[in-house]
Structures are given as C-alpha cells and as structure tokens.
Amino acid sequence: MDFSGTVILAGPAAPVHLNRAGTRVFGTLALQSWEVLRSGAGTLAEFVVLGSDAVALVPDKLPLAEAAGLSAAGQTALKMCDVAGIKPGRGQRVLVNGGSGGVGTLACQIVRAMGAEEVVATCSGGNVEMVSGLGVDEVIDYRAMAPLPDHLARTYSDRPFDVILDTVGIQALYEGSPSYLKPNGVYVNVGALEGVMWTFWCWAKNALWPTILGGTPRRYVMFSTVTNGRSAEKLADMVETGKVRVVVDSVFGMDAVLEGYDHLASKRAKGKIVIKIQMTDPSTPS
Ligand SMILES: NC(=O)c1ccc[n+]([C@@H]2O[C@H](COP(=O)([O-])OP(=O)(O)OC[C@H]3O[C@@H](n4cnc5c(N)ncnc54)[C@H](OP(=O)(O)O)[C@@H]3O)[C@@H](O)[C@H]2O)c1
C-alpha cells in the first residue's frame, strides 16, 4: 500500500504544489478501497494512480527509500499517540511494546515528538542497540525478561505507565496491565501477532467485557488506520524538523520481491522493508 516516487501526470484539480512532473511524493493507497484489494492494484508497480488527498511532498533531504517506509506505519503510530491523548506538559510515561518494528520504530520517536516525558520500549536482544538510538529512555529485552508482564509488574508497579502502545498485539500484556498501567491509563493496540481471529475476539472482549464480570479494569483501544495525505504531511514535518527518522531494514529489487515478503513474514524486520521498482518503460502513460 505504501509508496514513494515522482509525479508523472497530474489531473486538472491537483493542487499546485503537487501538479508538476518530477515532484517527489509519498503516501499510502487507502486499504479501505475494496477495489484495490480485489484487483491487487497495489503499489508494487511502476505507475500508481491515486487522489492528491492521499499524498504529501517528500521532505528535501529524505531519500525516496526512507519516504517509502514512512507513511502507513507512521500514520498508525501518529494515530496511536492521538487516541492515547499524548500532549506536551502532561508528564506522560509511555511503554511502546515492539519498539523495533516498522510501526514501533516510528511510535518510539513520534510519542516523544508529541510530548511524552518518558518512553520505555521493548524488543528482542539483537535490536536493543538500534531501539536505544531512537531516543527512548529505557529498552527492555522481552526475551531476557520473560514473562514480560511479570517483569513489568515487578519494575513498574510503584510508577505505572500512563499509556501503553502495543505494536505487536500481546493479550497477556493487556491482561497484566493493572499491575503497571495507571487506573485512568489507556492501552492502545494495533498488532495481531497472535492471529487475526484471536485478536478480533480479544478486541471485542477487552473493549466490552465489564470489569464487574471479570474484565481487565483498564481502557483498551484498537483501530484500523485510515490513511490520508494530511497525516502524511505531519510526518513529513516531523522528519524535516529532525524529530523522526525512518529506519530502513533492507531494500530489495523487484527480482527479489518474494525474499522481501519472506523477511516481512519472519516478523524479525528491524524497521521497514522497501522494494525498489525499476522502470522498464520510461515513456509517460496516457
Ligand atoms: N491497525 C492498524 O491500522 C495497523 C497498521 C499497521 C500495522 N498494523 C499491525 O501492527 C503490527 C506491527 O506491524 P509492523 O509493520 O510494525 O511489523 P514488523 O515490522 O514486522 O514488527 C514486528 C515487531 O514485533 C516484535 N515481535 C515479534 N515477535 C514478538 C514476540 N513474540 N513478542 C514480542 N514482540 C515480538 C518484533 O520485535 P523483535 O524483532 O525485536 O523481536 C517487532 O518489533 C502487525 O500486526 C501489523 O499487522 C496494524
């Protein structure tokens, strides 16, 4: 769904800042477009046709490969912070579960850029150094500290978090959260590591099961990101002002695209996986 590239042709209604051939743009095809899903007409292509409201200008110094990894993951991280109510001056302490993934690397930085006072992130041991470089205050190796909810209960019960941003989707982390998330805190999850059907079931249970009947007494929010050009512009601003950078795990050519997907499916990416599309016919499409 994500892309970056240059404008080839613009329609008459395109805004002036986007309508010149050669302008560098990035964004995301709307996942909600059933036509896109049905036809498979995604961004793994030389040319992509889409509305100007889905794109934003690539900041001058940002390479196209990094811009390609910014949009959907960044907009998801941005929305997680928005729904969690991250604001400057509130002294909020935030846990980012999965700080090393595509969404997580951006969430660690965006939550800080939006004003969180303290950010703690989790990842596996091999990624601790990379995640430390994202400006977080503390990184927890979730394997060395397994089970993570027990470790968090031991370490943070006397100074619980205001917000937990789960970019992985670990139900036990939510169920254990009363021991390390404030009673008025919020748990925001976007991940589905434990399986899509299970995650949907947990979503319903966590959001609807009353506390008096045994439900976990902490607010749970889950959503599917609706991407748009305005949020992409906010991300571009954060990159331009040096608050956010895109961590690119690897760039694959079109000839190795399946290798790229295998790497994605391994769930071991350190940041974003990018596919570089080679132009086979540079003539302008009509
Ligand atoms: N709701 C939405 O709108 C939305 C939008 C985008 C993505 N998503 C979902 O969000 C999730 C993350 O996406 P992504 O692109 O960031 O994925 P990703 O780049 O593959 O990152 C996966 C993350 O999960 C961590 N992880 C893997 N196995 C784990 C385990 N057993 N316990 C704890 N952490 C583990 C990895 O950490 P280590 O490698 O360090 O172990 C890594 O940080 C996916 O489920 C995706 O479908 C949802």
The ligand as an SDF file (V2000), in Angstrom:
LIG
                    3D

 48 52  0  0  0  0  0  0  0  0999 V2000
   -4.2340   -1.4280   12.9820 N   0  0  0  0  0  0  0  0  0  0  0  0
   -3.5550   -0.8180   12.0030 C   0  0  0  0  0  0  0  0  0  0  0  0
   -4.0200    0.1390   11.3960 O   0  0  0  0  0  0  0  0  0  0  0  0
   -2.1930   -1.3350   11.6520 C   0  0  0  0  0  0  0  0  0  0  0  0
   -1.3620   -0.6210   10.7840 C   0  0  0  0  0  0  0  0  0  0  0  0
   -0.0680   -1.1180   10.5470 C   0  0  0  0  0  0  0  0  0  0  0  0
    0.3330   -2.3220   11.1340 C   0  0  0  0  0  0  0  0  0  0  0  0
   -0.5440   -2.9930   11.9240 N   0  0  0  0  0  0  0  0  0  0  0  0
   -0.1550   -4.2340   12.5820 C   0  0  0  0  0  0  0  0  0  0  0  0
    0.8160   -3.8950   13.5630 O   0  0  0  0  0  0  0  0  0  0  0  0
    1.7090   -4.9890   13.7490 C   0  0  0  0  0  0  0  0  0  0  0  0
    3.1290   -4.4940   13.5950 C   0  0  0  0  0  0  0  0  0  0  0  0
    3.3540   -4.1190   12.2600 O   0  0  0  0  0  0  0  0  0  0  0  0
    4.8370   -3.7860   11.8020 P   0  0  0  0  0  0  0  0  0  0  0  0
    4.7640   -3.4060   10.3860 O   0  0  0  0  0  0  0  0  0  0  0  0
    5.4480   -2.8330   12.7690 O   0  0  0  0  0  0  0  0  0  0  0  0
    5.5090   -5.2310   11.9650 O   0  0  0  0  0  0  0  0  0  0  0  0
    7.0480   -5.6070   11.9780 P   0  0  0  0  0  0  0  0  0  0  0  0
    7.8460   -4.5240   11.3370 O   0  0  0  0  0  0  0  0  0  0  0  0
    7.1390   -6.9930   11.4480 O   0  0  0  0  0  0  0  0  0  0  0  0
    7.4320   -5.6030   13.5450 O   0  0  0  0  0  0  0  0  0  0  0  0
    7.1190   -6.6640   14.3540 C   0  0  0  0  0  0  0  0  0  0  0  0
    7.5060   -6.3210   15.8000 C   0  0  0  0  0  0  0  0  0  0  0  0
    7.0250   -7.3730   16.6330 O   0  0  0  0  0  0  0  0  0  0  0  0
    8.0600   -7.7450   17.5370 C   0  0  0  0  0  0  0  0  0  0  0  0
    7.8620   -9.1570   17.8880 N   0  0  0  0  0  0  0  0  0  0  0  0
    7.9070  -10.2240   17.0680 C   0  0  0  0  0  0  0  0  0  0  0  0
    7.6510  -11.3540   17.7550 N   0  0  0  0  0  0  0  0  0  0  0  0
    7.4130  -10.9690   19.0330 C   0  0  0  0  0  0  0  0  0  0  0  0
    7.0740  -11.6610   20.2270 C   0  0  0  0  0  0  0  0  0  0  0  0
    6.9230  -12.9960   20.2440 N   0  0  0  0  0  0  0  0  0  0  0  0
    6.8930  -10.9430   21.3670 N   0  0  0  0  0  0  0  0  0  0  0  0
    7.0450   -9.5940   21.3760 C   0  0  0  0  0  0  0  0  0  0  0  0
    7.3670   -8.8860   20.2700 N   0  0  0  0  0  0  0  0  0  0  0  0
    7.5530   -9.5710   19.1240 C   0  0  0  0  0  0  0  0  0  0  0  0
    9.3380   -7.5020   16.7910 C   0  0  0  0  0  0  0  0  0  0  0  0
   10.3700   -7.3020   17.7310 O   0  0  0  0  0  0  0  0  0  0  0  0
   11.7950   -8.0630   17.6540 P   0  0  0  0  0  0  0  0  0  0  0  0
   12.1080   -8.3220   16.1900 O   0  0  0  0  0  0  0  0  0  0  0  0
   12.7470   -7.1160   18.2800 O   0  0  0  0  0  0  0  0  0  0  0  0
   11.5800   -9.3300   18.4030 O   0  0  0  0  0  0  0  0  0  0  0  0
    8.9880   -6.2050   16.0520 C   0  0  0  0  0  0  0  0  0  0  0  0
    9.2250   -5.0910   16.9020 O   0  0  0  0  0  0  0  0  0  0  0  0
    1.2950   -6.0560   12.7420 C   0  0  0  0  0  0  0  0  0  0  0  0
    0.4600   -6.9840   13.4140 O   0  0  0  0  0  0  0  0  0  0  0  0
    0.5010   -5.2780   11.7100 C   0  0  0  0  0  0  0  0  0  0  0  0
   -0.4470   -6.0800   11.0570 O   0  0  0  0  0  0  0  0  0  0  0  0
   -1.7760   -2.5340   12.2070 C   0  0  0  0  0  0  0  0  0  0  0  0
  1  2  1  0
  2  3  2  0
  2  4  1  0
  4  5  1  0
  4 48  2  0
  5  6  2  0
  6  7  1  0
  7  8  2  0
  8  9  1  0
  8 48  1  0
  9 10  1  0
  9 46  1  0
 10 11  1  0
 11 12  1  0
 11 44  1  0
 12 13  1  0
 13 14  1  0
 14 15  2  0
 14 16  1  0
 14 17  1  0
 17 18  1  0
 18 19  2  0
 18 20  1  0
 18 21  1  0
 21 22  1  0
 22 23  1  0
 23 24  1  0
 23 42  1  0
 24 25  1  0
 25 26  1  0
 25 36  1  0
 26 27  1  0
 26 35  1  0
 27 28  2  0
 28 29  1  0
 29 30  1  0
 29 35  2  0
 30 31  1  0
 30 32  2  0
 32 33  1  0
 33 34  2  0
 34 35  1  0
 36 37  1  0
 36 42  1  0
 37 38  1  0
 38 39  2  0
 38 40  1  0
 38 41  1  0
 42 43  1  0
 44 45  1  0
 44 46  1  0
 46 47  1  0
M  CHG  2   8   1  16  -1
M  END
$$$$
